[in-house]
Structure formats: C-alpha cells, structure tokens
Amino acid sequence: MPDLISEIAGHSPGSVTSVYIHMPWCVRKCPYCDFSSFATGRRLPMEKEYISALRRDIELFAPVLGEVRTVYFGGGTPSLFSTESIHEILQALSDAAGFAPDAEISLELNPGTGSDEKIQGFRDAGITRLSIGVQSFSDMELRRLGRIHSSEEAENTVKSALSAGFSGVNVDLMQGLPGQTAELAAADVRKAVSLGAQHISWYQLTIEEGTPMAEDPPELPDEDTLDHINTEGTEILRDAGFRHYEISGFARPGFECRHNLNYWHFGDYIGIGAGGHGKITDLRSRRIFRWGMPEKPDEYMRRSGTAPDFEEIGKDVLPFQYFLNTSRLDTDMSLTDFEEKTFLPRESVSRETAWGRERGVLETSGDTLRLTPFGRRYLNSWLEEFLP
C-alpha cells in the first residue's frame, strides 16, 4: 500500500505524535538478547549513512506527523552514536513537525558507552530522558549476563545522568538472574533507589530461542525464589514512593514513561530504523496498519525513504493486540476505549470477558474491566483466549 501515508495525511494530517527510532549496533551482543542488534565494537560503521537514511524516513512520514510529543531512541546501543548525530535527527524531526513544549525525548544508554562529557552532550542535543541499561549492580551477575560494564561504571553513569540535569532517569534492572537470591535482587533495587533514579524498569530474565543462552541455558531461580524476589522488590519500591504503574515499570509520581504509555494505550507511532516497527490508524476506512523495517542495517539504508510494506491488523487479532497492551497497566480497562481504538463492538469480546470473570481473572462493572490480583499473576492464560 504505497499510498497509505499520503492517503491518511489527506484526511488526518498530523495524526501521529510518537516516534520510535531504532539504533541497531552494540559493542557486543549479550547472550540473552534477541533484539534486532549487531555487534560492532566501539566504532560505528556507516554512522553518517545511517543518519541520512533516518532523515529520509522522517521526511517520508512527515505528512502524518503532528507536533511530536514523545521520541524514543532504542537499540542496540543508541549511546554509541555521537551527540552530533542525535542532534541531527532531532533537528530533522523539528523541521518536519516540530516538538510539543513538554516533549519527552528518551535515549537508551549503556554504562561504558557514555562519558560525563557525552552524557552532557546528549542533554544539550535535546534528549530529556535517559534509560540506563544497568541490569545489575553486582559484578558477578554482570559477568554472567555478558555485560561490558562494571558495577562501579553503572553507578557512576547514573550519577552523571542526574548531575547533567535530565528530567527523567530510568534504571533498567533484571530479576531472576542465574544464581540470584532474593537478597541480591533486593540489593539491586535498593541501590537504584538510593542513587536517585526517578524510574525503574524491573523485568524478569527470559531465555529466548536462538540466543547463546538458550543453547547453554543457565540454572535460574525456582518459582518460590522468583515470588520472593518480586514481593520484596515491589515492597522496597512502594515504600520508596514508586508506583507500580505497569507490569515492569515503577515510577515516582510524574516520571512515568509517556512514550511507553502510548504503546500500552494502543496508540499510534512511527517506527523507523533497522528493525523498527510502527502502527498507524486510518480513521476514514477504520482500518489499522503496522509495519516492520528491514532488520539488517545495509538493507534498511538501501530502502529508506520508500514506503514500507504495510500490513493490516485483521479484526480476528485486533482484540488480542489491544488487550495485550492495555492489560500491562495498573489502571482499569474500558470497553468504550476498546470500541474507539479497534472499531469493534464490545460484544466481540463478550466470550473472553465472561471467561475471565468466571475464573476470577476479571472483575467487571458496566464499561469497566479490572484485573484481579489473581488475574495479574495468570494474565497470559486470559490473553490466550483471544487468539484465533
């Protein structure tokens, strides 16, 4: 559908205000990682060419971009790129659509890839929020994960980001690591809190197919230990004033990640860069489309500036896609919102709603669906009921 962008722009100009930008290179690929990323050492190949490709895609999607409210540089390791390159991309977005006065502009940064000077340079380039890939403050656990940094480097990176004046600093932590006890996991959480992080992403290590860790899987904590880890860590964060606002996200009031919230509310977003994905709604035809960019950087750069292959999200999978996202949040789900976002009647999910209510997964009241504590624990069982 090569004309989809111009078609949507013709009747809904400026309909998309969130942009995801994928930066595909890393110093070294971690053994647990199944993201679209490529090891390159500390010297980036084709940095200028890649930035030019991103600019061509920004120009391509400009007709549907409104005043940009959130940008997220993900990876890979975006912090391998120069501050000048990041500024060039943000300038291209500014020229194409402009930024909202309170725009949230996030960049993932790994310890060991950003000096104090470079971190300040990202701030000066327009980044407002850093997401720091710490994963653990234990040197033993970092070695097991194949990370390139030390616990000291991780601590210093968080301190440097806060000193640079970022309005939001996220610390990424993993739980359920090989040999991890509840005490070690709690120590990681306490350290992130004590350093002054305003947001903590705390998610469980999973062994993904096709990764080196899957070929030689380590021994992970058992279910009882995982329960203890999750309970104790959640209590520490709650007592420190963090709100558990989505499955793996904890934030001090006002520091929730607005870019991710757009995902979880089933919002539209432009996705560019090698391996980037996007979603867009055509309000006139009441159809929803998604796309994925080529994963290999050289292939992506060759085709940048031309419309991607748009795929319509079929009505048979729309309910699953909608609730897969909205159920991540700690807020109630709304059947009215479901109808507005998917263009489907609420009756189309009456069987799944009844299934969840009968099994204690859901509480319902009029328009509202609310996951019970039991439902939070066994959410995947309910979501599977939506699969065709």
Disulfide bonds with the S-S distance in Angstrom:
none
